[in-house]
Structures are given as structure tokens and as C-alpha cells.
Amino acid sequence: MWHRIKAGIARRIPHFSVAYARTREIFSRSKLPPGNSVRLNELENKDRRVILRQAAQFGPIFKATPWGEFWVYVVGLPLGRRLLREHAASLRPVTAKLDLLFPKGLLRQMQGEDHRKYRKALVRAIRADDYAANQSQLEAIAARGLADYAADQATHHNSAEAYIAALNAIASGMLIQVFFGASFGTEAFERLMQGYRKLGPGGFVWHIGQAQTDAFAEIRDFLLAHFTGQAGQPPPSAAPSILGRVVSEGLLDATLLGNLIYMVEMGRFDTYSLFRWLTKYAADHPDLLARIRAEDPAATRKERSLTEAFVLETLRTDQSERLIRRVLHDIVFEGHLIPKHAHVRVCMWEAHKSEAAFPEPFRFDPERFLGSEPTSNEYSPFGLDHHQCPLGDVAIQTSMIFLRALARGYTLTPSGDGLPVRGAFHWEPASEFAVTLQPRPPGT
């Protein structure tokens, strides 16, 4: 009972985690990490490199009080990986609470046997050869989305909102194809697209309301009725998909289906955000885009292509940002007390700006991924611990398809450029950034 009372107090008293940290330090042999009681979130919104400067001043582990709460920042992939490994039982991933929609909630927040069971099932369902089966469909989704945007430029005037909407549609369609095997242009594809528009009409919704509950049920029931069929007998159209593999192996249950639905919902936002960064760098580097246009994908299968390197560099420079954990129990790491109720942020964006690993780290240079292979202690865009995203290859493959469609089909003219801005979940190109897409003559 007492632990419930304390948890209630922690939720209701502003700055409780700060007060707890200072009090706990008095009775501990270990000190809190160095640092200032500054609202680092406000400073970071104005200066993206402020955490790097804090680390240079205080060391790779330091404290701050963003939003008036106690946070510990960890800079460096080896350090972050060791923290997550050594104190896995005391660190809980921070994510949306979805166990009201389906049992056990999201995979990323599961622990122990539940996590091992469902992660294993998901990994078994992701097959590299399914990309070949879906290749033409994914290319069609990217090509149609870009063509629709280009054809309607006289109406939307190349606004940032119109381009974001186009990228959202492309990303959503690609993930629906990969996860559920719903082919582009079919009624099933359109039904699922409609369902996801209801689930998150303006982006991912963190706090689940009635609209999300209803939309989730609509998507779930449609998938159960039209895609899973008899146990172990998915329809042919769904076979080369993640859901198809799950059904074929008899692994489907409410928890796994709920996770697949929400992996698409969360993934489509991350994916169109990545597509927007790819577009930004493609517009900034027309010489690289011309080289990608000239690449023969078949000739680059045995070695990394410039297209793939371009995607990896975009993940390094902008899209891979942070891992956040909630501290469940007091821990001591590297001699520092990290108290219960604190948040820990493993700073991925900053770790990927190491001069030793990436000379001139703020320069966009895909060729750094052609000359040598960074180690996992230098580059790890999809996580560090047992919660590392198993869908990293999906993100890379869909991004390569999108980038090739952009390069082969269009000449890009950027507009509304400026400094990156902090969005709801990610850093993004300037709010007004968009592009004019000039179709290229066939064969050029």
C-alpha cells in the first residue's frame, strides 16, 4: 500500500523528483551527477548543441531539470549501452500506455519473459526475402505519392503542410504493405489507410482517447476478418508480410496484433519524418542525388550503395536522437547516484557527433559510410539494449526506395529553408521547408 501512496504523491507534487533526488543524496554514499539545475529543454529548443557543451563542461554524465523534473543525461554509446545492460531491471522505457487497447501493451515496455516471447515472434516474422516480393508495390506507393504532390503544385503552392501530408501518405502506405500485405490500390489498402487517418489524423496521439479506441478496434477487426483467415492459412496477398508470417507460424494473439497495428502507427510518423530529412539533404546536395539517380541497384547488392549510405548518414546527422528511461529504483553508475523517479536520457544524436568516429561530424557526408564500417560503439541508430528496434532494416529499405523514386523522377528546388526546429517528437527541418518537384523527362 505504501508504495502506491508514494507513487501517487510523485505524480501530484510538482518537482517531486528533484526534491527526492536532493534528499536521497543526503543519505547516500554516492553523489548526484554534476550539472546545473537548468531547464535544459528550453535551452535545447534554442540551441541543438547545448547538451554537447554541457557534457564538455561536466563530463559524459550530468544532471539538469528540464520541465522542473530531475533528469540525468548520458553521452556516449559505450557508456549508454553499459548503463542499460547493467541496470535493465531498474530502467523502464518511456512510451505510450496502450494496455487498455490490447493485453501487455507495447513490446518496447515489456520486461522478462513477455519481452523475450514477443520479440522472438516478431523477429521470426521479419524476412529479408519479403522485401523482394513487396518491392514493386513499395516503389508504386512512393512513385504515386510524389506524382500526386507534383501534379497538384498549382493548388497547394508547394507548402510545407502539403509536402508533409504527401510524405505521410507514402510512409503509411509502405508500412501497411510491409506489415499487412495490403496491396496498393486495393479496397483493403484504402480501408486500412482510412483507419490510420482516424487513429492519428495529425500525427501520433500519446494520450489515448475514445477516437483512438474506436479507430484501433476498426483496424483490428478488419485485419482479423480479412487478413488472418484460418489459423496458419493467410491469404496469398498477405503471405509475404509480417502479419502473414505471424499467422503462418500460429503466433498471432491479441498482444502481437496490437503491437503490429501500433508499430505501423508510430512508425509512419518516424518514417515520414525521415523522408523529410532525406528530401532536405537531397535538395541541398543535387550532385549526390545525380549519383544516386545513376546507380544500378543490381550492381550494388554486394557492397553498400550510395543510396544506402545517404540514408545511414541522414540517420546519423538528424533522425536518431535519444533513448529515454524512467528510473524505478535508486542506482549507482560510474560512482554517481541516479535516484528513483528520475528520467535518464541516453543522448544518441550527440553520441553520433564524435570527432573521433566521424571527422567533421556536423558535415553531411554519406561517403563516410562507403569507406569504412563504424562499430556499434560509434554508430547505433536503432537503439542500444534488448529493446533495440527490430525493424531498423525496414526503415532503411523503405527509405532507399523513397530516395531512389525522388532521384529518378524529379529535379528538386527547395523553398522555405532555415534552421531545424524542435517538433513534437523529433527535430525537423525548418517549419516552412518544402520543395518544388520538377518531373524529369523519361530516360534522363
N, C-alpha and C positions, 0 to 999 in steps of 0.2 A: 504493500500500500504506500509506504513512504517514497519509494522510487517514482510512483505515479504522481504524488503530490509535488515532488521536486521537479518532475518534467513539466507539470502544469505551471509551476512558478517560472521556470525557464522560458516558457512560451509567452507569459503575460507581462513580465517585468522587463522594460527596455534596458538594454545594455547589461543584461544578466550575465552573459558570457564574459564580459570584461571584468565585472565585479568578481565573478567566480575565479577567473584566472589570477587576478591580483591576490585574492585571499588564499588560494591554493598555493601560490608561490611562497607565502609566509611559512607554511608548514612543510615545505618540500626541501629536500637537499639540493634539488636542481633549480636553476633559474629559468625564467621565461626567455625566449629568444630575444636578441637585441632588436632595436627598432623604435619607432616613434608611434605615439597614439594619434595617427593621422587618418583621415578618411581617404584612404588610398583610391577608392573607387572614383571619387570626384577628381583627384589629381590625374588618374589614368585616363579619364574621359577627355582631358585636355592635352595629355601627353602620353602617347602609347609606350614610350621608352622609360617611363618613370620607375617601373619595377626593376629594370636593369640597373638604374642608378642607385636604387635602394640596396640592391644586392652588392653593388660595388662599395657602398658605404658600410653596410652592416654584416656582409657575408651572405652565403647562399641560403641561410635560414634566418628569417626575420619576421617580426610581428608588425601588425598595423590594425586599425579599427575601422575598416570600411563599413558603411551603414550603421556605425556605432556598435559593431559587434567585434569579438576577438577573432582574428584570422592569423594564420601562420602561412608564410609563403616559402616555397622550396624551389630553388632554381638549379637545374642540372638534372639530366636524365638518370645517371647512375645513382645519385642521391635520392631522387624521387622514387626510382624503382625499388631501392632498398627499403625506404620508408614503407611503401605499400606492401612489400613482401613480409617484412619483419613484424608489422603491426596490422596485418589484414583483419584480424578479429576485432580490432578497436576502431576501424575506419569504415564508415558506411558511405557508399556513393550517393550523391545528392541527385535526385531525379524526380520526375512527376510521380505522384502516388496514384497508381492505376488498379490497385487490388479490388476496388469497388466495381470495376468493369470485368475483370477476369481474375481467377484464383492466382495467388502468389505474386502478382504484379510483374514488373519488368525484370528481365533477365539481369540487367546491369545492377539491380539492387538485391538480387538473391544471394544467399550465402550457402556454404556447405554442400550437402548432397543435392539440394534443389538446383543450385547453380551448376554443379557438375553434370547432372542429368540433362537439363535443358540446353546447356551449351553444347554438350556432346551431340544431342539430337540435331541442333541447328548446324553444327559443323558438318555432320554427315550429309545434310541435305544440300549443302553448297557444293556444286560440282563444276569444275572448270569447263568440261565439255558442253555444259548447258549454254555457255556464252555463244558458242558457235551456232547452236540451234536457235538462239534468240537474236543473233547478230543483225539479220536483215530487218527484223521488227524494230530493234532499238535504233538502227540507222534511219528507218522510216519515221519514227517518232521525232527524232532530232531534226530531220530534214523538213518535215511538215511544220513543226513549231516555228522554226526560223523562217520558213517561206511565208507563213501566215503573218508573222510580225513584219517582214519586209514588204509584203503586199499591201499592208494596211497603214503604212507610214504616213500617208497623206492625211489620215484620220487622227491617229494618235500623236503625230508630230514627234516621234522618237522620244517620248517621255520616259523617265526612269521607271515610272509605275507600269507602263505598258511593257517595257522590256522585262521587268521582274515578273509580271504576270505570264509572259511567254516562257521564261525560264522555269517558272513553277509548273506550268503545264507539261513541259518537256520532262522535267525531273520526275513528276508524279507519274506520267505515262511510262517512263522507263522502269521505275520501281514496280509498278503494277505488273508489267510484263515479266520482270525477273522473278518477283515473288510469287505471283499467282498464275502466270501463263495466260493472261487475258490478252488476246491479240489485238493490236491496234486496229481500230475501225469496226470492231465487233460490238454488238449490243452489250456484252458482258464488260468490255473495256469501258464503254461510256457509263454504264451503271456504277462501276467502281470509281471512276473519276468523279461522278456526281456525289457519291457517298463521301469521298475525301474532301470535296469542296464544303460539304456540310460539317465535317469533323473539324476542319481548321480553315475557315474561309479567309482569314487574314494572317495565317501562319499557325505555328504550333500553339495550342492552348494549354497552359501549365495547370491551371485550376479547372478541374473537370466540372462542367455544369450539365443541365438537362439536355442541351443541344448536342453535346459530345456523347452523352449516354445514348441518346436516340440514334445518332449517326453511327456510332460504333455497333450498336445492335443491328442496324440495317446492313452494314458491311459484313458483319459476322454471319448473319442469317443468309445473305446472298451467297457467300462463299460456301457455306455448308450445303446449300441447296443445289448450287450449280457447278461446283468445282471438286468437292471431295468425293461425291458419289459413294459407292460401296467401299468399305474399308479395303485398302490395298489395290483399288481399281480406279485411279484417277483418269479422267477423260484424256484422250491423246493430246489435246491442245495444252493441257496443264502439266503434262508429264515432265517436260524439261524446265521445271520451275522449282523454287524452294518448297512451295506448298505441295507440288506434285511428288517430290521426293519424300516429304514427310508422310504423305498419305500412303505411298507405295510401301514404305517400311513399317506401316502400322504404328507410327509415333504420335499421331495427332491427338491432342486433347485440348480442353478449353484454354489452358495456360499457354500452350505453344501457339495456338491460333491467335490468341490475344496479342502475344508478343509479335507475331508476324505482321498483324494489322498495324500495330503501333511502331514497328520498325520502319514501315513504309511512311507512316505519318510523320515521325521525327526525321527520318532520312530524307524525305523530299525537301524539307526546309534546308537541311545541311547541304544537300546536293545542288539545289538551285543557287544557294549562296556561293558554293564552289564554282559553279558555272559562271557566275557574275564576275568573280575574280579572274577566271580564265579569260573571259571576254576583255576585261581591263588590261591584262598583260598582253593579250593578242593585239589589241588596238595600239598599245604602247610600243610593240615590237613587230612591225609588219615584216621585217626581214626574217624573223623566226617563223612567222606564220607562213611565209612563202616557202620556207624549207619544209615545214610540215605538210604543206599542200603537195609538194613534190615527192614526198616519201611513198614508198611502196610498202604497205603493211606486211605483205607476204615476205618481203626481203628482210624485214627487221624482226622476224619472230625469234631468231636465235640470239639476238642481242637487243639491248634496250634501244628503243626508238627515241627520236627527239620528241615525239608526241608524248610518250610516257614520261620522259624527263621533264617536260614542260609542266605536266600535271604534278609530279613529285615536288618540283620547285615551288609551285603555287601553294601546295600544302605546307611546305616549309616556311615560306615567307608570310603567309596570312591565315590559312584556314585552320591549321592545328594550333589550338590556343591554350587550353588548360584542362586539368582534371581537378575536381572538387570533391572532397570527402568531409563528412561530419564526424567529429571525434566522439566516440561512445564512452571511452574510459581514459583517465589520465595515462599518458605515455611519456617516456623519456627517450629522446632520439638525438644522437650526436651531443649528448650532455645537456640538451635543452628540454625543459618541461613543456609538453604540449597538452594543455588541460582539456578535460571533458567539456563539452558544449562548444568548443572552438570549431572553426572550419579550417581545413588545410587546402591550400591551392598549390598543386604542382604545376609550375609555370612552363608549359610546353613551347609557347611562342618564343619566350625568352631563351629557353634552352637551345632552340634551333637557330639562335643568333650567335653561337660560339665562334669566335675568330679562329680558334684552333681547328675546329671541324670544318668551318665554312668561311674561307677568306673573303673579306668584303661582304659580310653577312647580310647587309641591307640592300645589296645589289641583286636584281633579278637575273639569274644566270642558270638556265636549265642545263647547260653543258657541264656543270659541276657533277651532275648525275650520270654523265656519259663516260667521264674519265676514270672514276673510281666509285666503289660502293661504300657508303658510310656504314659504320657499325650501328648496332641497336642502341649503343650508348651515346651516339651522335644524332641519330635520326629515328624517330618513332612516332609517326603522325597519328596512329590509331590507338594509342594507349600504352600502358607500361606493365600492368599486372594481369591477374587472371580474368579481369573484366575487360581486357583489350578487345576492341571491336572485331568480331569475326568476319565482318562484311567490308573490310578495307579493300579487298580486291574488286568488289562490286563497285565501290566508289571510283577506283582508278579506271576500271574498264569503261564504265558509263561516261566518265569524263573524257577519256580518249575518243570515244565515238562522237561526243558532242563537239570536241575541239576539231576533229577532222571534218565534220559537217560544216563548221564555221569557216575553216580554212579553205575548203574546196569550193564552197558555194558563194563566198562573199568577200568583198573588199570592205574593210571596217573604217568608219570615220567616227572618232569619239566625240562626245559633247558633254558639257556639264561636269568636267573633271575637277578634282580638287583633293584635299586631304581626306584620308579614311575617317570614318565616323564609327562610334560605338553603337551598334544596333541592339535589339532586344536580347539576342543570344550570341552574336558574333560581331567582330569588327567587319565593316563593309566598305566597299568603295564609296566615294563621295555621294551624298544623298541624291544629287542630280545627275550622277553619271549614267549615261546611256550611249547607244551607238546608232549610227545610220548604217544599214546593211545594203550595200550595192551589189545586186546579183552579178556574178561573173559569167561571161559567155561560156557556153559548154566547150570543154576541151582546152580551156586556158589555165 
